[in-house]
Amino acid sequence: MSRQGSFGQEVPARRKDEQNTQGRKILARKILAIESSCDETAAAIVQDGRTVLSNVISTQIPIHTLYGGVVPEIASRKHTERINQVIREALAQAGTALDEMDAVAVTCGPGLVGALLVGVAEAKALCWAAKKPLVGVHHIEGHICANYIANPELEPPFLCLVVSGGHTHLVRVVDYGVYEILGKTVDDAAGEAFDKVARAIGLGYPGGPKVEEKAKEGDPEAIAFPRAKVDGNAYDFSFSGLKSAVLNYINGCRMKGIPFREADIAASFQAAVVDALVSHAMLGAETYHEEKMAIAGGVASNGAFRTAMEEACRKRGIAFFSPPPILCTDNAAMIGCAGYYDLLRGRQDDWALNAYPSLKLGEAR
């Protein structure tokens, strides 16, 4: 017996009553999920962990574009203004109500502390009023779990490269909720580097999509930007030097009166980032003999990166998985999926749940 996934794929049916590790039955068939870690106010209704009944996202990009980046105080205020409306819309689109939910999942970290607090406070209030279980979800775990929604056949173990504005992690997904971090950035995250380079060449915010678009007009081999190697861990990333190389190139051209093409800078910079990401991921896959590779996070929506990863996996006979772009950026559906598997493992939070802006993947709260 099977059911249809949210993207039309067949998903194996699950037992109606699934048990946690303590033997107590958890009926987490339908979860209300909330995400507010940065500048997206989002709510979703997720059924059985992988079927998305609704996924509502209210973006603040037009507001923060005026300032060239996210202003934490403004983000928190806008979350407060929008969160109730977004939740009501998610419930309405799913044709359900709060009292029909089996649990509420919410991002509790990492992220902007004020933004996180809005979502956590809202989730706790809803659970208190409706007497529902509460589960706090790690934001990066949510990004990883977006792959389960888009690829119903995907099961652990597999390797996942999480690339976003604040994080660059190469993770072994050993089992649901069990992770081994092979490498991470030692300075700037890849998405952060995209934003800073976009600002340097006058493209504005958000940097990732704008650099990708401009790069289509340029030559990725026009400028030989560096690919950093990190001493001590072959899987760690570093993008600060690359960002500095781009800034130095621009400043050098200006000082010497040499003209330069923004498109060539964008294309060459993007090629250097993609090369570093793909090479690290493939090294991990070969070393650990992984047969499945996934990508996640906002930068995972970058077309050049997706194409390069898919091609590298194809050459090595590795199955490649990726979420659609709407599930790469911050959203609540991925939080609902992660919350579902947390509940099945017996993880549940009480009223002491707080916002943890620097929460590490797998870290106890």
C-alpha positions in Angstrom: 0.0 0.0 0.0 1.3 3.5 -0.8 0.2 7.1 -0.9 1.1 10.1 -3.1 3.9 12.3 -1.9 3.6 16.1 -2.1 5.4 16.1 -5.5 3.5 13.2 -7.0 5.8 10.3 -6.1 4.8 7.1 -4.4 5.6 7.0 -0.7 5.7 3.8 1.3 2.8 3.6 3.7 3.6 3.8 7.4 2.0 2.1 10.4 -0.9 4.1 11.8 0.5 3.9 15.3 4.3 4.3 15.3 6.3 4.0 18.6 9.1 6.0 20.0 12.2 4.5 21.5 10.6 4.4 24.9 7.7 2.3 23.7 5.1 5.1 24.1 2.9 5.5 21.0 3.2 8.9 19.3 0.5 9.9 16.9 2.4 12.5 14.9 0.5 12.0 11.7 -0.2 15.8 11.2 2.2 18.5 12.3 2.0 22.3 12.3 5.5 23.6 11.7 6.9 27.1 12.2 10.1 28.6 10.9 11.4 32.1 11.8 15.2 31.8 12.1 16.1 34.7 9.8 14.0 36.8 7.4 11.3 34.3 6.3 8.1 33.9 8.3 6.8 30.4 7.4 4.3 27.9 8.5 3.4 24.5 7.0 1.2 21.5 7.7 3.1 18.2 7.1 1.5 14.8 7.2 3.4 11.6 8.0 6.6 13.4 7.8 6.9 13.7 4.0 3.5 14.9 2.6 3.2 18.7 2.5 -0.4 19.8 2.8 0.5 23.5 2.9 3.7 25.5 2.9 3.3 29.3 3.4 6.3 31.6 3.3 6.2 35.4 3.9 9.5 36.9 2.7 11.1 40.0 4.0 13.5 40.4 1.1 12.0 43.7 -0.2 12.4 45.3 3.2 16.0 44.2 3.8 17.1 45.0 0.3 16.8 48.7 1.2 19.6 48.1 3.8 21.8 45.7 1.8 21.2 42.8 4.2 19.1 41.5 7.0 18.5 43.9 9.9 17.8 41.7 12.9 15.5 44.1 14.8 13.4 44.7 11.7 13.3 40.9 11.0 12.0 40.2 14.5 9.3 42.9 14.3 8.1 41.7 10.9 7.9 38.1 12.3 5.7 39.3 15.1 3.4 41.1 12.7 3.1 38.2 10.2 3.3 35.0 12.2 -0.4 34.6 13.2 -1.5 35.4 9.6 0.9 32.9 8.1 -0.2 30.1 10.5 -3.9 30.8 9.8 -3.2 30.7 6.0 -1.3 27.4 6.3 -4.1 25.8 8.3 -6.7 27.1 5.8 -4.8 25.9 2.7 -4.5 22.4 4.3 -8.2 22.4 5.1 -7.6 21.7 8.8 -7.5 23.3 12.2 -5.2 23.6 15.2 -7.1 21.0 17.3 -6.6 18.5 14.5 -2.8 18.7 14.7 -0.9 16.0 16.5 2.1 18.2 17.4 3.8 21.5 16.8 7.4 21.7 15.5 9.4 25.0 15.5 12.9 26.0 14.6 14.7 26.8 17.9 18.2 27.4 16.5 20.6 28.4 15.1 19.6 31.8 13.7 18.9 35.4 14.8 18.0 35.2 18.5 15.1 37.7 18.2 13.7 36.1 15.1 13.9 32.6 16.7 12.2 33.8 19.9 9.1 34.9 17.9 8.6 31.4 16.5 9.4 29.6 19.7 7.0 31.8 21.8 4.3 31.3 19.2 4.7 27.5 19.2 4.7 27.3 22.9 1.5 29.4 23.1 -0.2 27.2 20.6 0.8 24.0 22.3 -0.3 25.4 25.7 -3.7 26.4 24.3 -4.4 23.3 22.3 -2.6 20.8 24.6 -0.3 19.5 21.9 3.2 18.1 22.0 6.0 20.5 21.3 9.3 19.8 19.5 12.1 22.2 18.8 14.0 21.6 15.5 17.5 22.3 14.5 17.5 24.6 11.4 20.2 22.7 9.5 18.5 19.4 10.3 15.5 20.9 8.7 17.4 21.7 5.5 18.7 18.1 5.4 15.2 16.7 5.8 13.9 18.8 2.9 15.4 16.0 0.8 13.0 13.4 2.4 10.0 15.5 1.2 11.3 15.9 -2.4 12.7 12.3 -2.7 10.3 9.9 -0.9 12.6 6.9 -1.8 15.6 8.5 0.1 16.5 6.8 3.4 19.7 7.1 5.5 22.6 6.6 5.4 23.8 9.2 2.9 26.1 12.2 2.6 24.6 15.7 2.6 26.2 19.0 1.7 24.4 21.9 3.4 25.2 25.2 1.8 23.4 28.4 2.9 24.0 32.0 3.9 25.1 31.1 7.4 26.3 27.5 7.1 28.5 25.2 4.9 28.5 21.7 6.3 29.4 18.3 4.9 27.4 15.8 6.9 27.1 12.1 7.1 23.5 11.3 7.8 23.9 8.0 9.6 20.3 7.6 10.5 17.2 9.8 11.2 18.4 12.4 13.6 22.0 10.9 13.8 24.7 13.1 12.1 28.4 13.1 11.8 29.9 16.4 10.7 32.8 15.7 8.4 33.7 19.3 7.6 32.4 22.9 7.9 33.5 26.4 7.0 36.2 27.9 9.2 35.2 31.4 8.3 32.6 32.7 5.8 29.8 30.5 4.7 29.4 30.1 0.9 26.1 32.1 0.9 27.7 34.9 2.9 30.5 35.1 0.4 28.0 35.4 -2.4 26.3 38.3 -0.6 29.6 40.1 0.0 30.8 39.7 -3.6 27.4 40.8 -4.9 27.7 44.0 -2.8 31.3 44.6 -4.1 30.3 44.5 -7.7 27.2 46.5 -7.2 24.5 43.8 -7.6 22.8 44.4 -4.2 20.9 42.0 -2.0 20.2 39.1 -2.0 23.6 38.2 -3.4 23.2 34.6 -4.4 20.5 34.9 -7.1 22.0 38.1 -8.4 25.5 36.7 -8.8 24.1 33.5 -10.4 22.1 35.6 -13.0 25.1 37.9 -13.7 27.4 34.9 -14.1 25.4 33.6 -17.0 26.8 36.6 -19.0 30.4 36.0 -18.0 33.3 33.7 -18.6 34.0 31.4 -15.6 37.6 31.0 -16.7 38.3 34.7 -17.1 39.9 35.2 -13.7 41.9 32.6 -11.7 40.5 33.0 -8.2 41.9 30.7 -5.5 40.5 27.5 -4.2 41.4 27.4 -0.5 42.7 24.3 1.3 42.3 24.1 5.1 45.1 22.6 7.1 44.1 19.8 9.5 40.8 18.7 7.9 40.5 18.0 4.1 36.7 18.4 4.4 36.7 21.9 6.0 35.8 24.9 3.8 37.1 28.5 3.7 35.7 31.3 1.6 37.1 34.3 3.3 40.3 34.2 1.1 38.3 33.9 -2.0 36.1 36.9 -1.1 39.2 38.9 -0.3 40.7 37.9 -3.7 37.7 39.2 -5.5 37.8 42.5 -3.6 41.5 42.9 -4.2 41.0 42.2 -7.9 38.4 44.9 -8.1 40.4 47.4 -6.1 43.5 46.7 -8.2 41.7 47.3 -11.4 40.3 50.6 -10.2 43.6 51.8 -8.9 45.3 51.0 -12.2 42.4 52.3 -14.3 41.9 48.9 -15.8 38.3 48.1 -16.9 36.7 44.9 -15.7 33.5 43.1 -16.4 31.2 42.4 -13.5 29.9 39.3 -15.3 33.3 37.8 -15.6 34.0 38.4 -11.9 30.6 36.8 -11.0 31.2 33.8 -13.2 34.8 33.2 -12.0 33.9 33.7 -8.4 30.9 31.3 -8.7 33.1 28.7 -10.5 35.6 28.8 -7.6 32.9 28.3 -5.0 31.3 25.5 -6.9 34.6 23.8 -7.5 35.4 23.9 -3.8 32.0 22.6 -2.8 32.0 19.7 -5.3 35.5 18.6 -4.7 35.1 18.4 -0.9 31.8 16.5 -1.3 33.3 14.0 -3.8 36.3 13.4 -1.5 33.9 12.6 1.3 31.8 10.3 -0.8 34.9 8.4 -2.0 36.5 8.1 1.4 33.4 6.9 3.1 32.2 4.8 0.2 28.8 6.6 0.1 26.4 5.6 -2.6 24.0 8.5 -2.1 24.7 12.3 -2.1 22.2 15.1 -1.3 22.5 18.9 -1.2 20.5 21.3 0.9 20.3 25.0 1.9 19.7 28.2 0.1 22.8 27.9 -2.2 21.6 24.5 -3.2 19.1 26.3 -5.5 22.0 27.7 -7.5 21.8 26.1 -11.0 25.5 25.9 -11.6 26.1 24.2 -8.3 23.3 21.7 -8.8 24.5 20.9 -12.4 28.1 20.4 -11.3 27.1 18.2 -8.3 24.8 16.1 -10.5 27.5 15.6 -13.1 30.2 14.7 -10.5 27.9 12.1 -8.9 26.9 10.7 -12.3 30.6 10.1 -13.2 31.1 8.2 -10.0 27.9 6.2 -10.0 26.6 8.0 -6.9 22.8 8.6 -6.6 22.1 12.3 -6.4 19.3 14.0 -4.5 18.2 17.6 -4.2 15.1 19.5 -3.1 13.3 21.9 -5.5 14.3 25.5 -5.0 11.3 26.3 -2.9 12.5 23.7 -0.3 16.1 24.9 -0.5 15.4 28.4 1.0 14.0 28.7 4.5 10.6 27.1 4.8 8.5 25.4 7.4 7.8 22.2 5.5 11.3 21.0 6.2 10.9 21.8 9.9 7.7 19.7 10.0 9.6 16.7 8.4 12.4 17.0 10.9 10.0 17.3 13.8 8.2 14.2 12.7 11.3 12.1 12.9 12.3 13.7 16.2 8.9 12.7 17.7 9.2 9.1 16.4 12.6 8.9 18.2 11.0 10.0 21.4 12.3 13.6 21.3 9.9 16.2 22.8 10.4 19.6 24.5 8.8 21.2 27.5 8.0 24.8 28.3 11.7 25.5 29.0 12.4 25.4 25.2 14.2 28.6 24.3 16.0 30.2 21.3 19.5 28.9 20.7 21.2 31.2 18.2 24.5 29.2 18.0 23.1 25.7 18.3 25.3 23.1 16.7 24.0 20.2 14.8 23.5 17.2 17.1 24.1 19.4 20.2 22.0 18.7 23.3 19.9 21.6 24.6 
